[in-house]
């Protein structure tokens, strides 16, 4: 790697917080050369100087748009939206008492998550008398322009229940146009989460979705962003993170809350009296088919490079199996997850490393991240069920064991779980059947 390309990766991290993993540096260099040629510059070094000299330029926005993940789909992570409809929205509506409800969707990309939030809030009986709105922010102007247009391909709407799709989307020329009335409830605005004085307009918010953003930041930046989100959250408000993210190591004042299948984080109400009167009804939430997996991490290895995940995962698995240095094994598993945040295998191995160390709560978080990324993988459901049962959550464990019977996907062939004492697919299914018989 040239010194200029290393400095470019450092400059991108300084400007956006986004850490370019080593496996992505070759693709970053190729992108820099491409942009330098398009701008008539001599090479990467000149391109780097242009970015340094013009921090607010259109070129910066184009570059950030090329290196960040924007592929997603509606109703991604359905357990969180189910918990939102079942528990959180009735509570927030009761607390607001017919007033306003403010939602912030941070890192909204092309708007799939913000659109899902709008659908869920609009459908809830408890929110019918509320004036509600959503602020959707992202650092990429191109993604925001797509979000404002509100047109999605078949892949993005694959997880939308048919009745919801028919009600809120119009198919035109092979794309699905989102309901203009709901789209009008959403304000899309450019906002860089790494700004020193992060101050989103419209705060305080009753609900913040900051999902799958922190995983791309270093811990010190994670702490700064979370502190800014805390300041933006109203008393009694709720924060949802991605299933593989946690505030536990960040020293946050927000308290975790188990919603049965997922967690959220909340700010204390400061001693406010409990809401009086009947609890608003929970909205029936339609069964949601898990959508297709998210796109590959940005800046995939350049053509011709061997994939590094299998080799790296095998090394981590060997370290966990040896159990000679569990601290080193946990660190290696954490680094693997940081480098491959969209890989269920990376989360699974981190869960196994924490499990061997006796840290069941941390293992639970990692296994939930793996389930989010690969709900169809039986071994993920099995390991999550075991951890839930060990923590005393028997009913939740039984739900995972039941899911194993229809989760037919095996782990990747190159992942040798036997060395870690994890049974094969048939043995897992037999175990879960026996567990369910004894319930």
C-alpha positions in Angstrom: 0.0 0.0 0.0 1.3 3.5 -0.9 1.7 6.1 1.8 -0.8 8.3 -0.1 -3.5 5.6 0.0 -2.9 5.1 3.8 -3.2 8.8 4.4 -6.4 8.8 2.3 -7.9 6.1 4.5 -7.0 8.2 7.6 -8.5 11.3 6.1 -11.8 9.5 5.4 -11.9 8.2 8.9 -11.3 11.7 10.3 -14.0 13.2 8.1 -16.7 10.5 8.4 -15.7 8.2 11.2 -15.8 5.3 8.7 -12.9 2.9 9.2 -11.6 1.4 6.0 -10.5 -2.2 6.9 -7.2 -3.5 5.4 -9.1 -5.7 3.0 -10.7 -2.6 1.5 -7.5 -0.5 1.0 -6.8 -1.9 -2.5 -10.3 -1.0 -3.7 -10.0 2.4 -2.1 -6.8 3.1 -4.0 -8.4 2.0 -7.2 -11.3 4.3 -6.5 -9.0 7.2 -5.8 -7.1 6.6 -9.1 -10.4 6.5 -10.9 -11.6 9.8 -9.4 -8.1 11.4 -10.0 -8.3 10.5 -13.7 -11.8 11.8 -14.0 -10.7 15.2 -12.5 -7.6 15.4 -14.6 -5.2 14.9 -11.6 -1.9 13.1 -11.8 -2.7 10.5 -9.2 -3.7 9.5 -5.7 -1.4 12.1 -4.0 -3.0 15.0 -5.9 -6.5 13.7 -5.2 -5.6 13.6 -1.5 -4.5 17.2 -1.6 -7.7 18.2 -3.3 -9.8 16.6 -0.6 -7.7 18.2 2.1 -8.0 21.7 0.5 -11.8 21.4 -0.1 -13.4 19.6 2.9 -17.0 20.8 1.9 -16.6 20.0 -1.8 -18.9 18.0 -4.0 -16.1 15.5 -4.5 -16.1 14.7 -0.8 -19.8 13.9 -0.9 -19.3 11.7 -4.0 -16.5 9.8 -2.3 -18.4 9.2 0.9 -21.3 8.0 -1.2 -19.1 5.5 -2.9 -17.6 4.0 0.2 -20.6 3.7 2.5 -23.2 0.9 2.5 -26.5 2.0 1.1 -28.2 -1.3 0.2 -31.0 -2.2 2.6 -34.6 -3.2 2.6 -37.9 -2.3 4.3 -38.8 -4.1 7.6 -35.2 -5.2 8.1 -34.9 -6.6 11.6 -38.6 -7.3 12.1 -38.4 -8.1 15.8 -37.5 -4.5 16.5 -40.5 -3.2 14.6 -42.8 -5.8 16.2 -41.6 -4.6 19.7 -42.0 -1.0 18.6 -45.7 -1.7 17.7 -46.4 -4.0 20.6 -44.8 -2.1 23.5 -43.0 1.2 22.7 -45.5 3.1 20.7 -48.4 2.6 23.1 -46.2 3.8 26.0 -44.9 6.8 24.1 -48.4 7.7 22.9 -49.8 7.5 26.4 -47.0 9.7 27.7 -47.6 12.3 25.0 -51.3 12.4 25.7 -52.3 13.4 22.2 -49.4 15.7 21.6 -46.5 15.3 19.1 -44.2 12.4 18.5 -40.7 13.0 17.1 -38.6 10.3 15.5 -35.0 10.4 14.4 -33.7 7.9 11.9 -29.9 8.4 11.8 -27.9 6.9 8.9 -31.1 6.5 6.8 -29.3 5.7 3.5 -32.0 5.5 0.8 -34.8 5.8 3.2 -35.9 2.1 3.7 -35.8 2.3 7.5 -37.5 5.7 7.6 -40.3 4.5 5.3 -40.8 1.4 7.5 -41.0 3.6 10.6 -43.6 5.8 8.9 -45.7 2.7 8.0 -45.6 1.3 11.5 -46.4 4.6 13.3 -49.2 5.4 10.8 -50.8 2.0 11.3 -50.8 2.1 15.1 -54.2 3.0 16.8 -52.4 4.7 19.6 -50.8 7.2 17.2 -53.9 8.2 15.2 -54.4 11.4 17.3 -50.7 12.3 17.4 -48.9 14.8 15.3 -45.9 12.7 14.4 -42.9 13.3 12.1 -39.6 11.7 11.2 -36.2 13.3 10.7 -34.1 11.0 8.5 -30.4 11.9 8.2 -27.4 10.6 6.3 -24.0 11.9 5.2 -24.5 10.9 1.6 -26.4 13.5 -0.5 -26.9 11.0 -3.3 -28.6 8.5 -1.0 -30.8 11.2 0.4 -31.9 12.3 -3.1 -33.0 8.7 -3.7 -34.8 8.6 -0.3 -36.7 11.8 -1.1 -37.8 10.2 -4.4 -39.1 7.1 -2.5 -38.8 4.5 -5.3 -37.6 1.1 -4.4 -36.7 -2.0 -6.4 -38.2 -5.5 -5.8 -35.4 -6.5 -3.5 -36.0 -3.6 -1.2 -39.7 -4.4 -0.7 -39.3 -8.2 -0.6 -40.0 -8.2 3.2 -43.0 -5.9 3.1 -46.2 -7.8 3.9 -48.4 -8.0 0.8 -51.3 -6.0 2.3 -48.9 -3.3 3.4 -47.3 -3.3 0.0 -50.6 -2.9 -1.8 -51.7 -0.1 0.5 -48.6 2.1 0.6 -46.8 1.4 -2.6 -47.6 1.9 -6.3 -45.8 -0.1 -8.9 -44.5 1.8 -11.8 -41.9 0.7 -14.4 -40.7 -2.2 -12.2 -40.2 0.0 -9.1 -42.4 0.6 -6.1 -43.2 4.2 -5.2 -43.8 4.9 -1.6 -47.0 6.6 -0.4 -46.6 10.4 -0.9 -48.7 11.2 2.2 -46.4 9.2 4.4 -43.3 10.4 2.6 -44.4 14.0 3.5 -44.1 13.1 7.2 -40.4 12.5 6.7 -37.8 15.3 6.5 -34.5 14.2 4.8 -31.5 16.1 5.8 -27.7 15.8 5.4 -26.0 15.3 8.8 -22.6 13.9 9.6 -22.7 12.0 12.8 -19.0 12.8 13.5 -19.5 16.5 13.7 -17.9 17.8 16.9 -21.2 19.6 18.0 -23.8 17.2 16.7 -27.2 18.9 17.1 -30.0 17.4 15.0 -32.8 19.8 14.3 -36.1 19.0 16.1 -34.6 17.5 19.2 -35.5 16.2 21.7 -36.7 13.0 20.1 -39.1 10.4 21.5 -37.6 7.6 19.4 -34.2 7.3 17.8 -33.1 4.5 15.4 -29.3 4.3 15.1 -29.0 0.9 13.7 -25.8 -0.6 12.2 -23.9 2.6 12.2 -21.7 2.4 15.3 -20.1 -0.9 14.1 -18.2 1.1 11.5 -16.7 3.6 14.1 -13.9 3.2 16.6 -14.8 3.0 20.3 -13.9 6.6 21.1 -16.1 7.9 18.2 -18.9 5.6 19.3 -18.8 7.2 22.7 -19.0 10.7 21.3 -21.9 9.9 18.9 -23.8 8.0 21.7 -23.3 11.0 24.0 -24.8 13.3 21.4 -27.7 11.0 20.9 -28.3 10.9 24.6 -28.5 14.7 24.7 -31.1 14.5 21.8 -33.4 12.0 23.5 -36.4 13.1 25.4 -37.2 11.8 28.9 -38.8 8.5 28.5 -37.5 8.2 25.0 -36.1 5.0 23.4 -33.0 4.3 21.3 -32.8 1.2 19.0 -29.4 0.0 17.9 -28.5 -2.8 15.5 -28.6 -6.2 17.1 -24.8 -6.6 17.2 -24.3 -3.2 18.8 -24.4 -2.4 22.5 -24.0 0.5 24.8 -22.6 -1.8 27.5 -18.9 -1.0 26.8 -19.5 2.7 26.2 -20.5 3.8 29.7 -23.8 5.2 28.5 -26.4 6.6 31.0 -29.1 4.9 28.9 -30.5 1.7 30.5 -31.0 -1.4 28.4 -34.5 -2.9 28.2 -35.3 -6.4 27.1 -38.3 -6.4 24.8 -38.4 -10.1 24.2 -36.5 -10.8 21.0 -34.6 -7.5 21.0 -33.4 -4.7 23.2 -33.8 -0.9 23.3 -32.2 1.7 25.5 -34.1 4.3 27.5 -33.6 7.5 29.4 -35.1 7.7 32.8 -38.2 9.8 33.1 -36.8 11.8 36.0 -39.4 10.7 38.5 -42.4 11.6 36.4 -45.6 10.0 37.6 -46.8 6.9 35.8 -49.3 7.4 33.0 -52.9 7.1 34.3 -55.9 5.6 32.5 -56.2 2.6 30.2 -53.2 1.5 28.2 -53.6 2.3 24.4 -54.1 -0.9 22.4 -51.2 -2.5 20.7 -51.4 -2.5 17.0 -51.6 -5.9 15.3 -48.3 -6.3 13.5 -48.4 -8.4 10.4 -46.1 -11.3 10.0 -43.0 -10.1 8.2 -41.0 -12.2 6.0 -37.3 -11.6 6.6 -36.0 -9.7 3.7 -32.9 -10.5 1.7 -29.5 -10.0 3.4 -28.0 -6.6 3.3 -25.4 -5.9 0.6 -21.8 -6.7 1.0 -19.6 -4.4 3.0 -18.2 -1.4 1.1 -15.0 -1.6 -0.9 -14.9 -5.4 -1.4 -11.5 -6.9 -2.1 -10.3 -6.1 -5.6 -10.8 -8.6 -8.3 -8.3 -11.5 -8.1 -7.7 -11.1 -4.3 -8.6 -14.3 -2.3 -11.4 -13.9 0.2 -10.0 -13.4 3.6 -13.0 -14.2 5.8 -12.6 -18.0 5.7 -8.9 -17.9 6.6 -9.4 -15.3 9.3 -12.4 -17.1 10.7 -10.5 -20.4 10.8 -7.7 -18.7 12.8 -10.2 -17.3 15.3 -11.9 -20.7 15.6 -8.6 -22.3 16.4 -7.8 -19.7 19.1 -11.2 -20.3 20.7 -10.8 -24.1 20.6 -7.4 -24.0 22.1 -8.7 -22.0 25.1 -5.1 -21.3 26.1 -5.7 -17.5 26.1 -9.4 -16.6 26.2 -8.6 -12.9 26.3 -6.6 -13.2 23.1 -9.4 -15.3 21.5 -12.0 -12.7 22.4 -9.9 -9.9 21.0 -9.4 -11.8 17.8 -13.1 -12.5 17.5 -13.9 -8.8 18.1 -11.5 -7.7 15.4 -13.0 -10.2 13.0 -16.5 -8.8 13.7 -15.2 -5.2 13.2 -13.6 -6.1 9.9 -16.6 -8.2 8.7 -19.6 -6.5 10.4 -22.1 -8.0 7.9 -20.9 -11.6 8.3 -23.1 -13.8 10.6 -20.0 -16.1 11.0 -18.0 -13.2 12.6 -20.8 -12.6 15.1 -21.3 -16.3 15.8 -17.6 -16.8 16.6 -17.5 -13.7 18.9 -20.5 -15.2 20.7 -18.7 -18.5 21.1 -15.6 -16.7 22.5 -17.7 -14.8 25.1 -19.5 -18.0 25.9 -16.2 -19.9 26.6 -15.2 -17.0 28.9 -18.5 -17.3 30.9 -19.9 -14.0 29.7 -23.3 -15.1 28.7 -24.8 -11.6 28.4 -22.1 -10.6 25.9 -22.5 -13.9 24.1 -26.3 -13.3 23.8 -25.6 -9.9 22.1 -23.3 -11.5 19.6 -25.6 -14.4 18.8 -28.5 -12.0 18.3 -26.4 -10.2 15.8 -25.8 -13.4 14.0 -29.5 -14.2 14.0 -30.3 -10.8 12.6 -27.9 -11.4 9.7 -28.8 -15.1 9.1 -32.2 -16.0 10.6 -32.3 -19.1 8.4 -29.1 -20.6 9.8 -30.0 -23.4 12.3 -26.8 -23.3 14.3 -27.3 -19.6 15.0 -30.8 -20.2 16.4 -29.5 -23.2 18.4 -26.7 -21.3 20.1 -29.0 -18.3 20.8 -31.5 -20.7 22.4 -28.9 -22.3 24.6 -27.7 -18.9 25.8 -31.2 -17.6 26.5 -32.0 -20.8 28.5 -28.7 -20.4 30.5 -29.8 -16.8 31.4 -33.2 -18.0 32.5 -35.2 -16.9 29.5 -36.9 -20.2 28.9 -39.8 -19.1 26.7 -37.6 -17.1 24.4 -35.2 -20.1 24.2 -38.1 -22.3 23.2 -39.0 -19.9 20.4 -35.5 -20.3 19.1 -35.5 -24.1 19.3 -38.8 -24.0 17.5 -37.3 -21.8 14.8 -34.5 -24.3 14.3 -37.0 -26.8 12.9 -37.7 -24.5 9.9 -34.2 -22.9 9.7 -32.7 -25.2 7.1 -29.6 -23.3 6.1 -26.3 -24.9 7.3 -23.2 -22.9 8.2 -20.7 -22.3 5.5 -18.9 -25.5 4.5 -15.5 -23.9 5.2 -16.5 -23.2 8.9 -15.4 -26.2 11.0 -17.6 -25.9 14.1 -16.9 -29.4 15.3 -13.5 -28.3 16.7 -15.5 -25.9 18.9 -17.8 -28.7 20.2 -20.8 -27.5 18.2 -22.9 -30.4 17.0 -23.9 -30.9 13.3 -27.2 -30.0 11.7 -29.0 -33.3 12.4 -27.9 -33.4 16.0 -29.1 -29.8 16.5 -32.5 -30.6 15.1 -32.8 -33.7 17.2 -31.8 -31.8 20.4 -34.4 -29.1 19.7 -37.2 -31.6 19.1 -36.4 -33.2 22.4 -36.4 -29.9 24.2 -39.8 -29.0 22.7 -41.3 -32.3 23.7 -40.2 -31.7 27.3 -41.6 -28.2 27.5 
